[in-house]
Every structure is written in C-alpha cells, then in structure tokens.
C-alpha cells in the first residue's frame, strides 16, 4: 500500500485528477500481468528449444 506517498504527492499537487491512485494501481497490475506473461512465454520458448 502506497497511500501515504500518494496522499503526500496529492498535497504537493502532482496528482490533480481524481482517481489517479486507482489508475496507478491498474497500471501496476497491468505491468505485473505483462511481466508474468513475458515470463511464461520465455519459459515456454526455452522448453521448446
């Protein structure tokens, strides 16, 4: 949970749009999913060759 950092950033004025924390969480989840997919593809390729 990075709520303290996000609240601090919102106070600083970095995140002005509402729901940015949700967008950041979604982006992080997408990154994790992409990394998992890449790992699966890499492992599959290494097994095939």
mmCIF file of the N, C-alpha and C atoms, coordinates in Angstrom:
data_MODEL
# 
_entry.id   MODEL 
# 
loop_
_atom_site.group_PDB 
_atom_site.id 
_atom_site.type_symbol 
_atom_site.label_atom_id 
_atom_site.label_alt_id 
_atom_site.label_comp_id 
_atom_site.label_asym_id 
_atom_site.label_entity_id 
_atom_site.label_seq_id 
_atom_site.pdbx_PDB_ins_code 
_atom_site.Cartn_x 
_atom_site.Cartn_y 
_atom_site.Cartn_z 
_atom_site.occupancy 
_atom_site.B_iso_or_equiv 
_atom_site.pdbx_formal_charge 
_atom_site.auth_seq_id 
_atom_site.auth_comp_id 
_atom_site.auth_asym_id 
_atom_site.auth_atom_id 
_atom_site.pdbx_PDB_model_num 
ATOM 1   N N  . UNK A 1 1  ? 0.855  -1.206  0.000   1.00 0.00 ? 1  UNK A N  1 
ATOM 2   C CA . UNK A 1 1  ? 0.000  0.000   0.000   1.00 0.00 ? 1  UNK A CA 1 
ATOM 3   C C  . UNK A 1 1  ? 0.888  1.252   0.000   1.00 0.00 ? 1  UNK A C  1 
ATOM 4   N N  . UNK A 1 2  ? 0.714  2.100   -1.010  1.00 0.00 ? 2  UNK A N  1 
ATOM 5   C CA . UNK A 1 2  ? 1.485  3.343   -1.047  1.00 0.00 ? 2  UNK A CA 1 
ATOM 6   C C  . UNK A 1 2  ? 0.568  4.541   -0.853  1.00 0.00 ? 2  UNK A C  1 
ATOM 7   N N  . UNK A 1 3  ? -0.378 4.417   0.093   1.00 0.00 ? 3  UNK A N  1 
ATOM 8   C CA . UNK A 1 3  ? -1.306 5.525   0.334   1.00 0.00 ? 3  UNK A CA 1 
ATOM 9   C C  . UNK A 1 3  ? -0.619 6.741   0.942   1.00 0.00 ? 3  UNK A C  1 
ATOM 10  N N  . UNK A 1 4  ? 0.306  6.573   1.895   1.00 0.00 ? 4  UNK A N  1 
ATOM 11  C CA . UNK A 1 4  ? 0.951  7.770   2.453   1.00 0.00 ? 4  UNK A CA 1 
ATOM 12  C C  . UNK A 1 4  ? 1.702  8.567   1.403   1.00 0.00 ? 4  UNK A C  1 
ATOM 13  N N  . UNK A 1 5  ? 2.401  7.874   0.496   1.00 0.00 ? 5  UNK A N  1 
ATOM 14  C CA . UNK A 1 5  ? 3.132  8.582   -0.554  1.00 0.00 ? 5  UNK A CA 1 
ATOM 15  C C  . UNK A 1 5  ? 2.172  9.291   -1.499  1.00 0.00 ? 5  UNK A C  1 
ATOM 16  N N  . UNK A 1 6  ? 1.073  8.609   -1.865  1.00 0.00 ? 6  UNK A N  1 
ATOM 17  C CA . UNK A 1 6  ? 0.126  9.214   -2.801  1.00 0.00 ? 6  UNK A CA 1 
ATOM 18  C C  . UNK A 1 6  ? -0.544 10.423  -2.175  1.00 0.00 ? 6  UNK A C  1 
ATOM 19  N N  . UNK A 1 7  ? -0.903 10.327  -0.881  1.00 0.00 ? 7  UNK A N  1 
ATOM 20  C CA . UNK A 1 7  ? -1.530 11.468  -0.216  1.00 0.00 ? 7  UNK A CA 1 
ATOM 21  C C  . UNK A 1 7  ? -0.537 12.626  -0.167  1.00 0.00 ? 7  UNK A C  1 
ATOM 22  N N  . UNK A 1 8  ? 0.717  12.336  0.112   1.00 0.00 ? 8  UNK A N  1 
ATOM 23  C CA . UNK A 1 8  ? 1.741  13.376  0.142   1.00 0.00 ? 8  UNK A CA 1 
ATOM 24  C C  . UNK A 1 8  ? 1.890  14.002  -1.249  1.00 0.00 ? 8  UNK A C  1 
ATOM 25  N N  . UNK A 1 9  ? 1.901  13.153  -2.283  1.00 0.00 ? 9  UNK A N  1 
ATOM 26  C CA . UNK A 1 9  ? 2.036  13.646  -3.653  1.00 0.00 ? 9  UNK A CA 1 
ATOM 27  C C  . UNK A 1 9  ? 0.824  14.508  -4.029  1.00 0.00 ? 9  UNK A C  1 
ATOM 28  N N  . UNK A 1 10 ? -0.365 14.080  -3.606  1.00 0.00 ? 10 UNK A N  1 
ATOM 29  C CA . UNK A 1 10 ? -1.567 14.857  -3.923  1.00 0.00 ? 10 UNK A CA 1 
ATOM 30  C C  . UNK A 1 10 ? -1.503 16.209  -3.219  1.00 0.00 ? 10 UNK A C  1 
ATOM 31  N N  . UNK A 1 11 ? -0.937 16.231  -2.010  1.00 0.00 ? 11 UNK A N  1 
ATOM 32  C CA . UNK A 1 11 ? -0.773 17.505  -1.298  1.00 0.00 ? 11 UNK A CA 1 
ATOM 33  C C  . UNK A 1 11 ? 0.222  18.393  -2.047  1.00 0.00 ? 11 UNK A C  1 
ATOM 34  N N  . UNK A 1 12 ? 1.246  17.776  -2.595  1.00 0.00 ? 12 UNK A N  1 
ATOM 35  C CA . UNK A 1 12 ? 2.238  18.537  -3.340  1.00 0.00 ? 12 UNK A CA 1 
ATOM 36  C C  . UNK A 1 12 ? 1.673  19.046  -4.664  1.00 0.00 ? 12 UNK A C  1 
ATOM 37  N N  . UNK A 1 13 ? 0.602  18.398  -5.144  1.00 0.00 ? 13 UNK A N  1 
ATOM 38  C CA . UNK A 1 13 ? -0.043 18.853  -6.371  1.00 0.00 ? 13 UNK A CA 1 
ATOM 39  C C  . UNK A 1 13 ? 0.383  18.070  -7.596  1.00 0.00 ? 13 UNK A C  1 
ATOM 40  N N  . UNK A 1 14 ? 1.034  16.912  -7.377  1.00 0.00 ? 14 UNK A N  1 
ATOM 41  C CA . UNK A 1 14 ? 1.448  16.107  -8.526  1.00 0.00 ? 14 UNK A CA 1 
ATOM 42  C C  . UNK A 1 14 ? 0.236  15.423  -9.156  1.00 0.00 ? 14 UNK A C  1 
ATOM 43  N N  . UNK A 1 15 ? -0.643 14.886  -8.303  1.00 0.00 ? 15 UNK A N  1 
ATOM 44  C CA . UNK A 1 15 ? -1.833 14.204  -8.806  1.00 0.00 ? 15 UNK A CA 1 
ATOM 45  C C  . UNK A 1 15 ? -3.038 15.111  -8.579  1.00 0.00 ? 15 UNK A C  1 
ATOM 46  N N  . UNK A 1 16 ? -3.471 15.771  -9.632  1.00 0.00 ? 16 UNK A N  1 
ATOM 47  C CA . UNK A 1 16 ? -4.609 16.676  -9.514  1.00 0.00 ? 16 UNK A CA 1 
ATOM 48  C C  . UNK A 1 16 ? -5.909 16.001  -9.932  1.00 0.00 ? 16 UNK A C  1 
ATOM 49  N N  . UNK A 1 17 ? -5.819 15.010  -10.819 1.00 0.00 ? 17 UNK A N  1 
ATOM 50  C CA . UNK A 1 17 ? -7.037 14.345  -11.294 1.00 0.00 ? 17 UNK A CA 1 
ATOM 51  C C  . UNK A 1 17 ? -7.554 13.377  -10.234 1.00 0.00 ? 17 UNK A C  1 
ATOM 52  N N  . UNK A 1 18 ? -8.884 13.275  -10.071 1.00 0.00 ? 18 UNK A N  1 
ATOM 53  C CA . UNK A 1 18 ? -9.449 12.289  -9.138  1.00 0.00 ? 18 UNK A CA 1 
ATOM 54  C C  . UNK A 1 18 ? -9.335 10.880  -9.703  1.00 0.00 ? 18 UNK A C  1 
ATOM 55  N N  . UNK A 1 19 ? -9.039 9.940   -8.821  1.00 0.00 ? 19 UNK A N  1 
ATOM 56  C CA . UNK A 1 19 ? -8.937 8.553   -9.268  1.00 0.00 ? 19 UNK A CA 1 
ATOM 57  C C  . UNK A 1 19 ? -7.591 8.216   -9.873  1.00 0.00 ? 19 UNK A C  1 
ATOM 58  N N  . UNK A 1 20 ? -6.603 9.056   -9.625  1.00 0.00 ? 20 UNK A N  1 
ATOM 59  C CA . UNK A 1 20 ? -5.277 8.748   -10.181 1.00 0.00 ? 20 UNK A CA 1 
ATOM 60  C C  . UNK A 1 20 ? -4.661 7.565   -9.454  1.00 0.00 ? 20 UNK A C  1 
ATOM 61  N N  . UNK A 1 21 ? -4.923 7.450   -8.147  1.00 0.00 ? 21 UNK A N  1 
ATOM 62  C CA . UNK A 1 21 ? -4.366 6.323   -7.396  1.00 0.00 ? 21 UNK A CA 1 
ATOM 63  C C  . UNK A 1 21 ? -4.885 5.016   -7.995  1.00 0.00 ? 21 UNK A C  1 
ATOM 64  N N  . UNK A 1 22 ? -6.166 5.020   -8.385  1.00 0.00 ? 22 UNK A N  1 
ATOM 65  C CA . UNK A 1 22 ? -6.738 3.820   -8.997  1.00 0.00 ? 22 UNK A CA 1 
ATOM 66  C C  . UNK A 1 22 ? -6.036 3.539   -10.324 1.00 0.00 ? 22 UNK A C  1 
ATOM 67  N N  . UNK A 1 23 ? -5.802 4.589   -11.094 1.00 0.00 ? 23 UNK A N  1 
ATOM 68  C CA . UNK A 1 23 ? -5.126 4.414   -12.385 1.00 0.00 ? 23 UNK A CA 1 
ATOM 69  C C  . UNK A 1 23 ? -3.721 3.865   -12.163 1.00 0.00 ? 23 UNK A C  1 
ATOM 70  N N  . UNK A 1 24 ? -3.044 4.376   -11.142 1.00 0.00 ? 24 UNK A N  1 
ATOM 71  C CA . UNK A 1 24 ? -1.686 3.897   -10.842 1.00 0.00 ? 24 UNK A CA 1 
ATOM 72  C C  . UNK A 1 24 ? -1.732 2.428   -10.445 1.00 0.00 ? 24 UNK A C  1 
ATOM 73  N N  . UNK A 1 25 ? -2.736 2.068   -9.627  1.00 0.00 ? 25 UNK A N  1 
ATOM 74  C CA . UNK A 1 25 ? -2.875 0.660   -9.221  1.00 0.00 ? 25 UNK A CA 1 
ATOM 75  C C  . UNK A 1 25 ? -3.138 -0.216  -10.436 1.00 0.00 ? 25 UNK A C  1 
ATOM 76  N N  . UNK A 1 26 ? -4.017 0.261   -11.338 1.00 0.00 ? 26 UNK A N  1 
ATOM 77  C CA . UNK A 1 26 ? -4.328 -0.507  -12.553 1.00 0.00 ? 26 UNK A CA 1 
ATOM 78  C C  . UNK A 1 26 ? -3.070 -0.684  -13.396 1.00 0.00 ? 26 UNK A C  1 
ATOM 79  N N  . UNK A 1 27 ? -2.292 0.381   -13.528 1.00 0.00 ? 27 UNK A N  1 
ATOM 80  C CA . UNK A 1 27 ? -1.069 0.316   -14.329 1.00 0.00 ? 27 UNK A CA 1 
ATOM 81  C C  . UNK A 1 27 ? -0.091 -0.682  -13.714 1.00 0.00 ? 27 UNK A C  1 
ATOM 82  N N  . UNK A 1 28 ? 0.027  -0.650  -12.388 1.00 0.00 ? 28 UNK A N  1 
ATOM 83  C CA . UNK A 1 28 ? 0.937  -1.577  -11.710 1.00 0.00 ? 28 UNK A CA 1 
ATOM 84  C C  . UNK A 1 28 ? 0.482  -3.019  -11.932 1.00 0.00 ? 28 UNK A C  1 
ATOM 85  N N  . UNK A 1 29 ? -0.841 -3.242  -11.825 1.00 0.00 ? 29 UNK A N  1 
ATOM 86  C CA . UNK A 1 29 ? -1.373 -4.591  -12.050 1.00 0.00 ? 29 UNK A CA 1 
ATOM 87  C C  . UNK A 1 29 ? -1.102 -5.032  -13.479 1.00 0.00 ? 29 UNK A C  1 
ATOM 88  N N  . UNK A 1 30 ? -1.310 -4.129  -14.432 1.00 0.00 ? 30 UNK A N  1 
ATOM 89  C CA . UNK A 1 30 ? -1.063 -4.452  -15.842 1.00 0.00 ? 30 UNK A CA 1 
ATOM 90  C C  . UNK A 1 30 ? 0.406  -4.795  -16.056 1.00 0.00 ? 30 UNK A C  1 
ATOM 91  N N  . UNK A 1 31 ? 1.291  -4.041  -15.407 1.00 0.00 ? 31 UNK A N  1 
ATOM 92  C CA . UNK A 1 31 ? 2.725  -4.305  -15.531 1.00 0.00 ? 31 UNK A CA 1 
ATOM 93  C C  . UNK A 1 31 ? 3.050  -5.693  -14.998 1.00 0.00 ? 31 UNK A C  1 
ATOM 94  N N  . UNK A 1 32 ? 2.481  -6.029  -13.831 1.00 0.00 ? 32 UNK A N  1 
ATOM 95  C CA . UNK A 1 32 ? 2.733  -7.342  -13.229 1.00 0.00 ? 32 UNK A CA 1 
ATOM 96  C C  . UNK A 1 32 ? 2.231  -8.448  -14.153 1.00 0.00 ? 32 UNK A C  1 
ATOM 97  N N  . UNK A 1 33 ? 1.018  -8.259  -14.693 1.00 0.00 ? 33 UNK A N  1 
ATOM 98  C CA . UNK A 1 33 ? 0.445  -9.269  -15.587 1.00 0.00 ? 33 UNK A CA 1 
ATOM 99  C C  . UNK A 1 33 ? 1.317  -9.423  -16.824 1.00 0.00 ? 33 UNK A C  1 
ATOM 100 N N  . UNK A 1 34 ? 1.772  -8.299  -17.377 1.00 0.00 ? 34 UNK A N  1 
ATOM 101 C CA . UNK A 1 34 ? 2.608  -8.351  -18.576 1.00 0.00 ? 34 UNK A CA 1 
ATOM 102 C C  . UNK A 1 34 ? 3.903  -9.090  -18.276 1.00 0.00 ? 34 UNK A C  1 
ATOM 103 N N  . UNK A 1 35 ? 4.488  -8.799  -17.098 1.00 0.00 ? 35 UNK A N  1 
ATOM 104 C CA . UNK A 1 35 ? 5.736  -9.456  -16.711 1.00 0.00 ? 35 UNK A CA 1 
ATOM 105 C C  . UNK A 1 35 ? 5.518  -10.962 -16.590 1.00 0.00 ? 35 UNK A C  1 
ATOM 106 N N  . UNK A 1 36 ? 4.385  -11.354 -16.005 1.00 0.00 ? 36 UNK A N  1 
ATOM 107 C CA . UNK A 1 36 ? 4.081  -12.786 -15.860 1.00 0.00 ? 36 UNK A CA 1 
ATOM 108 C C  . UNK A 1 36 ? 3.925  -13.424 -17.234 1.00 0.00 ? 36 UNK A C  1 
ATOM 109 N N  . UNK A 1 37 ? 3.222  -12.736 -18.148 1.00 0.00 ? 37 UNK A N  1 
ATOM 110 C CA . UNK A 1 37 ? 3.029  -13.269 -19.496 1.00 0.00 ? 37 UNK A CA 1 
ATOM 111 C C  . UNK A 1 37 ? 4.375  -13.435 -20.205 1.00 0.00 ? 37 UNK A C  1 
ATOM 112 N N  . UNK A 1 38 ? 5.216  -12.417 -20.094 1.00 0.00 ? 38 UNK A N  1 
ATOM 113 C CA . UNK A 1 38 ? 6.539  -12.494 -20.725 1.00 0.00 ? 38 UNK A CA 1 
ATOM 114 C C  . UNK A 1 38 ? 7.331  -13.659 -20.146 1.00 0.00 ? 38 UNK A C  1 
ATOM 115 N N  . UNK A 1 39 ? 7.271  -13.822 -18.821 1.00 0.00 ? 39 UNK A N  1 
ATOM 116 C CA . UNK A 1 39 ? 7.977  -14.923 -18.182 1.00 0.00 ? 39 UNK A CA 1 
ATOM 117 C C  . UNK A 1 39 ? 7.477  -16.275 -18.682 1.00 0.00 ? 39 UNK A C  1 
ATOM 118 N N  . UNK A 1 40 ? 6.147  -16.395 -18.802 1.00 0.00 ? 40 UNK A N  1 
ATOM 119 C CA . UNK A 1 40 ? 5.572  -17.646 -19.297 1.00 0.00 ? 40 UNK A CA 1 
ATOM 120 C C  . UNK A 1 40 ? 6.048  -17.924 -20.720 1.00 0.00 ? 40 UNK A C  1 
ATOM 121 N N  . UNK A 1 41 ? 6.014  -16.891 -21.575 1.00 0.00 ? 41 UNK A N  1 
ATOM 122 C CA . UNK A 1 41 ? 6.432  -17.066 -22.966 1.00 0.00 ? 41 UNK A CA 1 
ATOM 123 C C  . UNK A 1 41 ? 7.905  -17.450 -23.031 1.00 0.00 ? 41 UNK A C  1 
ATOM 124 N N  . UNK A 1 42 ? 8.719  -16.794 -22.208 1.00 0.00 ? 42 UNK A N  1 
ATOM 125 C CA . UNK A 1 42 ? 10.159 -17.082 -22.217 1.00 0.00 ? 42 UNK A CA 1 
ATOM 126 C C  . UNK A 1 42 ? 10.413 -18.516 -21.777 1.00 0.00 ? 42 UNK A C  1 
ATOM 127 N N  . UNK A 1 43 ? 9.745  -18.932 -20.690 1.00 0.00 ? 43 UNK A N  1 
ATOM 128 C CA . UNK A 1 43 ? 9.949  -20.291 -20.190 1.00 0.00 ? 43 UNK A CA 1 
ATOM 129 C C  . UNK A 1 43 ? 9.461  -21.309 -21.227 1.00 0.00 ? 43 UNK A C  1 
ATOM 130 N N  . UNK A 1 44 ? 8.342  -20.994 -21.894 1.00 0.00 ? 44 UNK A N  1 
ATOM 131 C CA . UNK A 1 44 ? 7.806  -21.901 -22.905 1.00 0.00 ? 44 UNK A CA 1 
ATOM 132 C C  . UNK A 1 44 ? 8.782  -22.026 -24.066 1.00 0.00 ? 44 UNK A C  1 
ATOM 133 N N  . UNK A 1 45 ? 9.354  -20.883 -24.489 1.00 0.00 ? 45 UNK A N  1 
ATOM 134 C CA . UNK A 1 45 ? 10.314 -20.899 -25.589 1.00 0.00 ? 45 UNK A CA 1 
ATOM 135 C C  . UNK A 1 45 ? 11.557 -21.694 -25.200 1.00 0.00 ? 45 UNK A C  1 
ATOM 136 N N  . UNK A 1 46 ? 12.041 -21.511 -23.975 1.00 0.00 ? 46 UNK A N  1 
ATOM 137 C CA . UNK A 1 46 ? 13.248 -22.220 -23.549 1.00 0.00 ? 46 UNK A CA 1 
ATOM 138 C C  . UNK A 1 46 ? 12.978 -23.724 -23.485 1.00 0.00 ? 46 UNK A C  1 
ATOM 139 N N  . UNK A 1 47 ? 11.744 -24.101 -23.125 1.00 0.00 ? 47 UNK A N  1 
ATOM 140 C CA . UNK A 1 47 ? 11.401 -25.522 -23.049 1.00 0.00 ? 47 UNK A CA 1 
ATOM 141 C C  . UNK A 1 47 ? 11.299 -26.105 -24.459 1.00 0.00 ? 47 UNK A C  1 
ATOM 142 N N  . UNK A 1 48 ? 10.725 -25.313 -25.393 1.00 0.00 ? 48 UNK A N  1 
ATOM 143 C CA . UNK A 1 48 ? 10.547 -25.806 -26.759 1.00 0.00 ? 48 UNK A CA 1 
ATOM 144 C C  . UNK A 1 48 ? 11.886 -26.034 -27.446 1.00 0.00 ? 48 UNK A C  1 
ATOM 145 N N  . UNK A 1 49 ? 12.849 -25.134 -27.238 1.00 0.00 ? 49 UNK A N  1 
ATOM 146 C CA . UNK A 1 49 ? 14.120 -25.255 -27.952 1.00 0.00 ? 49 UNK A CA 1 
ATOM 147 C C  . UNK A 1 49 ? 15.035 -26.256 -27.285 1.00 0.00 ? 49 UNK A C  1 
# 
